[in-house]
């Protein structure tokens, strides 16, 4: 039967070791309003010709390569592990009642020794409802991840995923991933950003973007078409913030060619205090602004300024009612 998106699902789990597959079920959904773009698997076919003939003689086949771009609305923090590897959970409600927990990820290798390696995932991509098939990529790594939003919009996440090993299970399996208890789709209504110049809340923010790039790559070896391992390069933390123009402070920061004095802190929450808080707080340290530009200068229009930045390190703290990172 012809399929629509209502007959397709995508879910994932982290692997204990590269290409080990998921232990047990697939417990996680990427977020709300998932979109799977550019799903592809290729065998790198190579047509071979021959002297004294215009025709292709035969085909040779190279390494296996799969890729997928996932887009979704921020609803849970578990995707951070694809870049920052392992996190630590703690009961923080102060009375041991287990109503509010924190989950912390850090790029500092003295705090998180696992950050030196890349954490792989296993995907399950189902086609059907009661029959049909399921694609099973393993050894999936995330080279790039972006978080962005604008006023009046949801907070959107995009992840680029690549893998070099995949099978198909012709016995259809229904999705088993469940949403996080109390899960919501986040917007910028209850969000704030602090200025790394002053440490105070940055006013009139219009747009924000953060790119987290592990630059992870697959490693292939002789004797097999599938990826054998993966490794990561230098963690790149870049982004852009757009505000209304008030003075020359940010422009002068670019002139100064120096690292800003304070951290940049991005807080996204449900606006509830106490045990009902559901939030993600991202702290960027070692921030430096590299470029300044204006988004058009037109009669009657608001004057905006865009600042490109880079950070040296990142710390992420998520608060919700889940006791431990899945």
N, C-alpha and C positions, 0 to 999 in steps of 0.2 A: 504494500500500500504506500502511496506517495506520502512523504513525511513533511510536516510543518515543524516549527520550533517547539510546539507544545508536545512533541514526541521525542525530543532530544534532551539529554541532561549531561552536565559536566560536573564532576566532583573530584576531590583529591585528598591525599594523605601524604605525610612525610615518611621517607624511607629510613630504616635504621642504618642501612648501608647503601651505597650506590648500586642501583639496579636490583635491590633486594625485594622490591615490591612493598606494598603496604602490609603492615601487620594487622590482621583482622579486617574489619570493615573500613569503608571510606567515610570517615566521620565529618568531613568539612565541605561546606559550600564557600565559594570565593566571597560572596556578598549578595547584596540585593541587585535585582535587574541585571543579571549576568548576560554578557554578550561574548560569544566566541567567534573571533574574526581570524581570517587567514589560516584556518586549519589546513595543514599540508603534510604529506609524507611522501618522500621521493627516494628512489634507489640509485639516483645519479647514473642513469643509463648513458652509455657512450656508444654511438654508432661508429662502426669500423668499416672503412672502405678498403679497396684493393687496387693495385695497378692493373691497367688494361680493362677496367670496368667502371662505368659511371654509377653503379648500384652499390648500396650498402651490403657488405658481405655478411656481417653478423653484429651482435651487440655484446658489449662488456658492461659490467655493473659495478658501481663504486660503493661508497659508504652509505649507510642508512641515515636519513635526516628527517626529523619531524619538527614542526613548529606550530605555535598557536599564540594568538594575542587575546588575552582575557581582559575585558572591561567590566567594571561593576561599581556599584555604589557602596561606599564604606559602611560596613555593618558589624564587622568583627575584626580583631587585630591579628589573627593568626597568619596572615600573608606576610607579615614582617619577617618571619622565620626564613623565608626563601632568600632573603638578603643578609639578615643578621644572625642566622643559624639558631642558637639556643637562647632561651630566656629563663627567668626565674620567677616563680609564683609565690605569693605570700598572702596570709589573711591579714587584712588591714582595718577591719571594722572596730578594732580596739577592745572588743569584749569577748572575742572568741566565738561569736555566734555564727560565723561563716556566712555573713550576708554580703560582704564586699571583699573582693580579692584584687590584688595588683599583679600585673605580669610585666616584667621588665626585660628589655633587650638593649644591649650596649655594644658599640663597635670597638671599644677599647680592649685590646687583646690581653691586658693585665686583669681585666674584669671578666671577659668572655674569651677564654682560650680557643673555643671552637670557631671563632670568627675567621681564623686563618684558612678554614676549609669551606666548601660550599655544601649546602644541604639540599639533597635531591628529593624529588617528589614522584609519586605514582599517580597517574590520572586514570579516570574511568569515564569514557565518553559513550553513552548509550544511545542507540538508535532504535526506537520502538516503544511499545507499551507492554505487550504480553509476549511478543516474539521478536525476531530479528537479531541484532548483534550488538556487541560491546567492544570498542577499541580500548586497548590497555597499554598505553605508553608507560615505560619505566625509565628511571635514571633521568628524570626531567629536571632541568636547572633553569633558574631565572636570572638572565644577564642584566635586565633592566626593569625598574619599577617606578611608576610615577603617581604622585598624589596631587590633585589639582581641584580647584573650585573657584567660583565667582559668586558675587552677591546674588541671592535669589535662586541659587542652584544647589544641587546635592554635592557632596564631596565625592569625587570620582577617582577610582584607582584603575590603573592599567598595568598589566604584567606581560612581558614578552617571555615565552617559555620555549625551550628547545630540548630535543631528546634525540637519541640515536638507536633506540630499541623499542619495538612495538609489536604486539600480537593482537589477534582478533579472537574473541570468544563467541562462537556461534550460538551458544546457549545464553539467551538474554537474561540479564539480571536487573531487577528494578533498583532505582537509586536508594541508598540507605543514609545519605548525609542528612543531618538535621540542623536547623538553625540554632544559634546560641540562645539560651534562655534570656528573655528580655531584649532580644536583638531588635535594633531599629536601624533605619537608614539615616545617616547623618547629613545635616546641612550646615551652612555657615551661620545659621541663626544664633547658635550658642558657641561661636568660635572666637578666638582672639589670637593675636600675634604680638609679641613684644619686639621692640626695636633693638637690634644689637648695638646701636649707637648709644642709646640712653638706658636700656633695660626696662623702660616703661612701655605700657601698652601702645601699640602703633594704631593711630586713628585713621579713619577713612580708607581702610584697605578695600580695594575693589576686586582684585584677583590675586591668587597665590598658586605657585607651582613648586613642587619638590621632586627632584629626580634622584633615585637611589640606584646606582649602577655597580653591581658586583663585577661586571665584565666577565662572568663565568663562561668558560668554554669547555666543550667536550673533547676528550682525548680518545683517539682511535689507535689501534695496534694491528700488526700483521696477523693474518689468520682469521679475521672475522670482519663482517661489514658493520657490526654494531659497535656503539661507543663502549669503551672499556672503563672510562673514569671521567672525572671532570675536575677542573681547578679554577680558582678565582684569581683576579688581578687586584690592582689597587682599588679600594672603594672610592667611588666618585659621588659626592653629594653636592648637587648643583640645583639652582632654582631661580625663580623670578617672583618678585612681589610688586604689585601695582597699587599706587596710592594717588590721591589728589595732590596736586602741587600746592605747597604752602610756603616753602622757603628753599634755600639752596643747600640744605644740610646734606642730603643724599648725594647730590652732585659733587660737593666738596669731599665727600668720603671717597668717591672714585678718584678725584684728583690726588688725595692723600697717599694712595698706594700702600695702605697698611691694613692690618687685621683689626676688626672692630673690637671694642673694649668689652662687650657683653655677649652673652648667649642670645640666640634667637629662639624663642619658645612658641610653638604652635599648639594651641589647646582646642580640641574639638570635643564637645560634650552634648548631653541631653538637657543641660540646664538645671539638673536636679542636684541638690546637696545631700550629704550624708550617705546612708547605705543605698539610696536609690540612684547614686551617681553612676553614669556609664560614660566613660571618657577615654580619649587617647591624647596623651601629651608628648609632643616631640620636641626635644631640646637639641639644638644644633650649636656646637661649640667651634671656636676658631673660624668665625664667619668673616669673609672678605668680599667686598663688592667690586665687580670687575667692569661693569658697563652701566651707563645711564642713557635712557632715551625717552622721548615723549611720544605718546600715541596720538598722533595727529594734532594739528592746531587749526581748528575750524571755527568760524564765527558762530557764537551762541552755544558752543559745545564745552563740556567740562574738560579742563586741562589735567591730564594724567601723566605720571612719570613711572617708568618701569626701571627696576634695578635688578640686574643679574648678580647672583651671588654664588659663592662656593663655601662649603664648610669642611673642617677637618675631621669631625667626629659627630656621632649621633647617639642619643639615648631616647628610647621609647618606653613610656609607661602607660599601660592600659588598665582601666578599672572596670570590673563587671562582676557578675555573680558566679562565674565559672571558677571552680576550685583550682584547676591546674590547666596548663597549656595542653591542648589535645596532642 
